[in-house]
Amino acid sequence: MNLIHFFTLGFFPEYIVMGIILGILIGIYTLFRVKYALNDSNLSKNKQIIISSIIAILSFLFCLNIWSMGAILIFYLFISSLIADLIRIIQKYLIKEKHLNFIPIIHKKGLLAIIIFTIIILGSVYGMNHIELTEYNLTTDKIDNKSYSILFISDVHYGTVQNTQLVKDSILKMNNLKPDIVLLGGDIVDERTTKDSMQEIFEELGKINSTYGTYYIFGNHDRQPYTSDYENGNRTFTDSDLNQSIEKNRIKILNDDKITINNDFVLVGRSDAEWEDSINRTDVNEILNESDLSKNIAVLDHQPVEYEENAQEGVDLQLSGHTHGGQVFPYGMIYDLSGRLNYGEYEIKDMKQIVSSGLTGWGWPMRNEAKCEYVLININ
């Protein structure tokens, strides 16, 4: 994470209004909170106002790009200070315990907020550096006397915010699961992944042994469309480099295409939906044309979209990633409040939708919502 990423990572101008509102809120709070902390100092009133104003303005500016590392850190410092204020109020009006007389001192100087902030950040760094297995058990009457295990891996963003050795160690554990099918749900790499790292991750993923092969779809970052958000301003590999590396490692690309697996599964791999409200791709009913709907039909779609249409078409299972389960508070909460699918297992009519939080995360080297995971789906 360099200085440029701290300010510009993932800038999308359509979110500027949210950044302005957040910046004003935090800026006003910061102005009064810093002035309160300086009240007992030897500084003159004018100097206190100047220092408070400068810090408030900087806080406002950091918040303008809500996807930047600076905005997240300022927001968490704001939340930490509010929690510290609440602790102080409880101590003053409810507990009134003489043994807690140190709280007013460390609260006024901001030390209590800094302690809480440090705990939040350390916990978030821990969350990004631990990967867990998540299992789902599904039943179907479309497969006779057989069971299948599907390993689903999404949102690796390799070589960016997570220790690459941790990813490699997790892939070794995945191989021990001996899955029947391996599905790669997109965003395996992104704009900050080097060409060497891109080749390395597909070589590692290609080592996972499965009965019926490994299948891959593109996410919104794999082909590096957002290079303007990053310091080099250029792609580090071409589409041809990416495709060759994938196929070289015996991974099959599905891009608005389908394949029948062992005469039991029809697997549909979707092209990425880009922005959710501007989808321009082949309809799933066209892809499923002439497919045997008595077979188990699974759709692999990077973003959890068009699930109602898929359920209507007779799809049994849809697997998606993209959301990261929010990754850092409050993004997951915003997803949930907006009514969009964020993380976990959902039931839409007769279809199961599973949204993975991803193996890693994007942008920020932290995670405090959902978890880093790889998913095993057992179908019986």
Secondary structure, DSSP 8 states (H G I E B T S, - for coil): --HHHHHHTT--GGGHHHHHHHHHHHHHHHHHHHHHHHTTSSS-HHHHHHHHHHHHHHHHHHHTSTTSHHHHHHHHHHHHHHHHHHHHHHIIIII--GGGTHHHHHHHTTHHHHHHHHHHHHHHHHHHT-EEEEEEEE--SSSSS--EEEEEE----TTTSS-HHHHHHHHHHHHHT--SEEEE-S-SS-TT--HHHHHHHHHHHTT---SS-EEE---SSTT-TTGGGSTT-S-SS-HHHHHHHHHHTTEEE-SSEEEEETTTEEEEE-----STTS--S--HHHHTTT--TTSEEEEE-SSS-SHHHHHHTT--EEEE-SSGGGSSTTHHHHHHHTT---SEEEEETTEEEEE---SS-SSSS---SS-EEEEEEEE-
